[in-house]
Amino acid sequence: MTDAAFDPHSLPPLRDVIAQHGLAARKALGQNFLLDLNLTGRIARSAGDLTGVTVVEVGPGPGGLTRALVASNAKAVIAIERDQRFIAALQDLVDAANGRLTIIEADALDVDPVDIAPAPRAIAANLPYNVATPLLIGWLKRITEYVSLTLMFQKEVADRLVARPGTKAYGRLSVITQWCADARVQFNLPPRAFTPPPKVESAVVHLTPRANPEPAEWAAMEAVTAAAFGQRRKMLRQSLKSLGNAEALLAEAGLTPTARAEEIDVPGFAALARAHAAGVGKRA
């Protein structure tokens, strides 16, 4: 249950926390801090109703979004931070959260949120951009374990997650994401919203498990999308040759051999994945 006494503005300003602890952002870790509590509050609200939900945050940094999550209806917040400098800086927030905030010092790439957070669980994070995509792929593999994912990406990546077939941004990440989840861009943020300002715009994306995903195996979906988009300018009868008899594979999936990857929707790729998993077109 939410501690109604917690006010994210009751703690020292984030800029003071950064100055006190000497927390300069490290480019090598993809750190860009979001210090405007109005914006961090908006991200937390984008996660929807978190009543009874344990929220996992990745890369809390000085704690801007963390404060907003603790102030939400979330049952508890577990923040994963690999940069030891921030552990001490977050201690005042831990104390103010009255047992609802836990900090885990670790690399998020090495942690499965399912192992550390009880269900129902969600993830909310201003992701370090240099590891955002691999983190997302890992979570999508087990998307049904989460109520939702509310994540900040470079706008270019966010656009790819929600891109439609036939558009320039549509690619392998679009297919994999939309196969597993319903993805919506909530809002964009300009570089000036961050300290230090990145060179790109950012966007918050909300993802929820798809109710009735197209049946397909993960490994097969990865294989067919990798082959198809690896040579996206070529017709599928050419780009899928690495998988075996492309013509047979496409015939089984009901797809036109002269089509290109960017023209195929998620059900089409799922059909390809099922055909590939069944051994259609594979070399003897």
PLY file of the C-alpha trace (Angstrom):
ply
format ascii 1.0
element vertex 284
property float x
property float y
property float z
element edge 283
property int vertex1
property int vertex2
end_header
0.00 0.00 0.00
1.24 3.49 -0.80
2.67 5.54 2.03
0.51 8.68 1.66
3.06 10.71 3.63
5.74 10.35 0.97
6.21 13.47 -1.13
8.87 13.34 -3.89
9.48 17.07 -3.33
10.25 16.55 0.38
13.80 15.39 -0.34
16.66 17.66 -1.40
16.53 18.81 -5.05
18.16 16.32 -7.39
20.74 18.86 -8.50
21.82 19.23 -4.85
22.09 15.44 -4.51
24.26 15.31 -7.62
26.49 18.13 -6.37
26.79 16.71 -2.85
27.88 13.28 -4.06
29.87 14.41 -7.12
27.67 12.44 -9.50
28.82 13.55 -12.93
27.12 11.52 -15.68
29.33 8.89 -17.27
29.04 8.69 -21.02
30.41 5.14 -21.05
27.38 4.04 -19.02
24.91 5.93 -21.21
23.92 8.20 -18.33
21.63 11.19 -18.94
19.74 12.35 -15.87
16.12 13.45 -15.87
15.81 15.93 -13.04
12.41 17.55 -13.68
10.05 15.91 -11.18
7.06 16.92 -13.30
8.45 14.81 -16.15
9.39 11.87 -13.95
5.90 12.00 -12.50
4.47 11.90 -16.01
6.52 8.78 -16.80
5.27 7.08 -13.65
1.67 7.94 -14.57
2.25 6.52 -18.05
2.75 3.14 -16.39
-0.95 3.14 -15.47
-2.48 1.86 -12.26
0.30 0.20 -10.26
-1.81 -0.76 -7.26
-0.44 -4.01 -5.84
2.36 -4.12 -8.44
6.08 -4.41 -7.69
7.93 -2.12 -10.08
11.48 -2.80 -11.20
13.48 0.25 -12.27
16.76 0.04 -14.18
19.39 2.75 -13.77
17.79 5.01 -11.14
20.79 7.34 -11.12
20.13 10.17 -8.65
16.55 8.96 -8.23
14.24 11.26 -10.18
11.98 8.56 -11.58
12.48 6.50 -8.44
10.87 9.24 -6.36
7.86 9.30 -8.68
7.49 5.52 -8.56
7.65 5.47 -4.76
5.00 8.21 -4.72
2.75 6.09 -6.97
0.37 3.33 -5.89
3.03 0.69 -6.49
3.30 -1.95 -3.79
7.11 -1.72 -3.87
9.96 -0.47 -6.04
13.16 -2.41 -6.74
15.86 -0.34 -8.44
18.84 -1.96 -10.18
21.92 0.27 -10.31
25.37 -0.81 -11.52
27.13 2.49 -10.69
28.18 2.25 -7.05
28.34 6.05 -6.74
24.56 6.26 -6.66
23.97 3.73 -3.89
24.88 6.20 -1.14
23.10 9.05 -2.93
19.86 7.07 -2.94
19.98 6.23 0.77
17.86 9.22 1.85
15.19 8.09 -0.60
15.38 4.52 0.70
14.85 5.82 4.24
11.95 8.06 3.21
10.26 5.21 1.35
9.60 3.33 4.61
10.52 -0.12 3.33
8.94 0.22 -0.12
12.23 0.81 -1.98
15.09 -1.66 -2.41
18.31 -0.89 -4.27
20.19 -3.76 -5.91
23.74 -3.09 -7.04
24.10 -5.06 -10.26
24.26 -4.87 -14.03
20.69 -5.10 -15.33
21.89 -7.30 -18.19
22.76 -9.94 -15.58
19.48 -9.72 -13.64
16.16 -11.32 -14.53
13.45 -9.11 -12.95
11.26 -12.20 -12.59
13.79 -13.55 -10.08
13.80 -10.47 -7.86
10.23 -9.16 -8.01
7.05 -11.06 -7.12
4.08 -11.03 -9.47
2.31 -8.89 -10.43
5.37 -7.00 -11.63
6.16 -4.19 -14.05
9.26 -2.41 -15.30
9.63 1.36 -15.54
12.93 2.89 -16.54
14.81 5.69 -18.20
17.05 3.14 -19.87
20.76 3.69 -20.51
20.61 4.02 -24.29
23.68 1.86 -24.91
21.94 -1.24 -23.50
18.28 -0.39 -24.10
17.67 -2.76 -27.01
19.27 -5.91 -25.51
17.40 -5.28 -22.26
14.12 -4.93 -24.12
14.65 -8.13 -26.12
15.35 -10.04 -22.94
12.17 -8.76 -21.31
10.05 -9.39 -24.40
11.04 -13.06 -24.30
9.10 -13.28 -21.04
6.59 -10.49 -21.61
3.72 -12.47 -20.09
5.51 -12.25 -16.73
4.85 -8.49 -16.65
1.84 -6.26 -16.30
3.63 -3.70 -18.44
6.94 -2.16 -19.48
7.19 1.65 -19.44
10.53 2.56 -20.96
12.39 5.55 -22.31
14.36 5.10 -25.52
16.03 7.24 -28.12
13.16 8.48 -30.27
14.61 6.65 -33.26
14.36 3.34 -31.39
10.87 4.17 -30.11
9.76 4.86 -33.67
11.05 1.45 -34.74
9.12 -0.30 -31.99
5.78 1.00 -33.26
6.54 1.29 -37.01
4.05 -0.13 -39.48
4.84 -2.29 -42.52
5.88 -0.31 -45.57
7.61 2.43 -43.58
11.32 3.15 -43.39
11.45 2.54 -39.63
9.79 -0.87 -39.89
12.30 -3.64 -39.25
13.23 -6.66 -37.21
12.73 -4.90 -33.87
9.28 -3.73 -35.00
8.18 -7.27 -35.82
9.54 -8.89 -32.66
8.07 -6.17 -30.42
4.64 -6.08 -32.03
4.45 -9.87 -32.12
4.85 -9.99 -28.32
3.30 -6.74 -27.17
1.02 -3.82 -27.79
3.37 -0.83 -27.94
2.42 2.85 -27.79
4.55 5.97 -27.69
3.31 8.03 -24.75
5.24 11.26 -25.31
8.54 12.66 -26.57
11.21 14.55 -24.65
13.70 17.04 -26.10
17.43 16.83 -25.31
17.18 19.86 -23.02
15.05 17.84 -20.59
18.17 15.90 -19.56
21.43 16.60 -17.77
23.68 16.44 -19.70
21.57 16.87 -22.85
21.94 13.90 -25.24
22.32 14.54 -28.95
18.98 12.91 -29.74
15.32 13.21 -28.82
13.83 10.64 -26.48
10.44 8.99 -26.16
8.55 7.03 -23.52
6.96 3.80 -24.75
4.35 1.75 -22.89
4.23 -1.98 -23.71
1.73 -4.55 -22.51
1.59 -8.27 -23.30
-0.41 -9.01 -26.45
-3.58 -10.87 -25.51
-3.53 -13.29 -28.45
-0.07 -13.34 -30.07
0.42 -15.13 -33.37
1.66 -18.67 -32.63
5.37 -19.02 -33.38
8.59 -20.09 -31.70
10.95 -17.37 -30.54
14.07 -18.89 -32.16
12.27 -19.35 -35.47
10.93 -15.78 -35.42
14.43 -14.47 -34.74
15.82 -16.56 -37.61
13.32 -15.48 -40.26
13.39 -11.79 -39.31
17.19 -11.77 -39.22
17.38 -13.32 -42.69
14.66 -11.14 -44.20
15.83 -7.80 -42.83
19.50 -8.66 -43.19
18.99 -8.02 -46.90
15.88 -5.86 -46.69
16.26 -4.38 -50.18
16.16 -7.80 -51.79
13.09 -9.88 -52.55
12.28 -12.54 -49.99
13.06 -15.35 -52.42
16.64 -14.08 -52.31
17.00 -12.88 -48.71
15.62 -16.11 -47.25
17.99 -18.40 -49.17
20.19 -18.68 -46.09
17.34 -20.64 -44.49
17.13 -23.19 -47.31
14.58 -23.43 -50.10
13.10 -19.93 -49.90
10.43 -20.62 -52.50
9.08 -23.59 -50.53
9.19 -21.63 -47.28
7.30 -18.71 -48.79
4.73 -20.98 -50.42
4.02 -22.68 -47.10
3.61 -19.26 -45.43
1.38 -17.98 -48.23
3.69 -15.09 -49.07
4.68 -13.65 -52.45
8.30 -14.50 -53.37
8.84 -11.06 -54.91
7.80 -9.23 -51.74
10.39 -7.51 -49.54
10.76 -7.76 -45.78
9.35 -4.31 -45.06
6.07 -5.29 -46.78
5.37 -8.29 -44.52
3.23 -7.79 -41.44
3.58 -9.61 -38.11
1.15 -12.46 -39.02
3.15 -13.00 -42.21
6.41 -13.34 -40.30
4.73 -15.64 -37.78
3.63 -17.86 -40.67
7.19 -17.88 -41.96
8.48 -18.76 -38.49
6.04 -21.67 -38.19
7.05 -22.99 -41.60
10.74 -22.67 -40.75
10.27 -24.38 -37.38
8.43 -27.22 -39.14
11.46 -27.79 -41.36
9.90 -26.57 -44.61
12.57 -25.74 -47.16
15.49 -26.86 -45.03
18.41 -28.45 -46.83
18.82 -32.19 -46.34
0 1
1 2
2 3
3 4
4 5
5 6
6 7
7 8
8 9
9 10
10 11
11 12
12 13
13 14
14 15
15 16
16 17
17 18
18 19
19 20
20 21
21 22
22 23
23 24
24 25
25 26
26 27
27 28
28 29
29 30
30 31
31 32
32 33
33 34
34 35
35 36
36 37
37 38
38 39
39 40
40 41
41 42
42 43
43 44
44 45
45 46
46 47
47 48
48 49
49 50
50 51
51 52
52 53
53 54
54 55
55 56
56 57
57 58
58 59
59 60
60 61
61 62
62 63
63 64
64 65
65 66
66 67
67 68
68 69
69 70
70 71
71 72
72 73
73 74
74 75
75 76
76 77
77 78
78 79
79 80
80 81
81 82
82 83
83 84
84 85
85 86
86 87
87 88
88 89
89 90
90 91
91 92
92 93
93 94
94 95
95 96
96 97
97 98
98 99
99 100
100 101
101 102
102 103
103 104
104 105
105 106
106 107
107 108
108 109
109 110
110 111
111 112
112 113
113 114
114 115
115 116
116 117
117 118
118 119
119 120
120 121
121 122
122 123
123 124
124 125
125 126
126 127
127 128
128 129
129 130
130 131
131 132
132 133
133 134
134 135
135 136
136 137
137 138
138 139
139 140
140 141
141 142
142 143
143 144
144 145
145 146
146 147
147 148
148 149
149 150
150 151
151 152
152 153
153 154
154 155
155 156
156 157
157 158
158 159
159 160
160 161
161 162
162 163
163 164
164 165
165 166
166 167
167 168
168 169
169 170
170 171
171 172
172 173
173 174
174 175
175 176
176 177
177 178
178 179
179 180
180 181
181 182
182 183
183 184
184 185
185 186
186 187
187 188
188 189
189 190
190 191
191 192
192 193
193 194
194 195
195 196
196 197
197 198
198 199
199 200
200 201
201 202
202 203
203 204
204 205
205 206
206 207
207 208
208 209
209 210
210 211
211 212
212 213
213 214
214 215
215 216
216 217
217 218
218 219
219 220
220 221
221 222
222 223
223 224
224 225
225 226
226 227
227 228
228 229
229 230
230 231
231 232
232 233
233 234
234 235
235 236
236 237
237 238
238 239
239 240
240 241
241 242
242 243
243 244
244 245
245 246
246 247
247 248
248 249
249 250
250 251
251 252
252 253
253 254
254 255
255 256
256 257
257 258
258 259
259 260
260 261
261 262
262 263
263 264
264 265
265 266
266 267
267 268
268 269
269 270
270 271
271 272
272 273
273 274
274 275
275 276
276 277
277 278
278 279
279 280
280 281
281 282
282 283
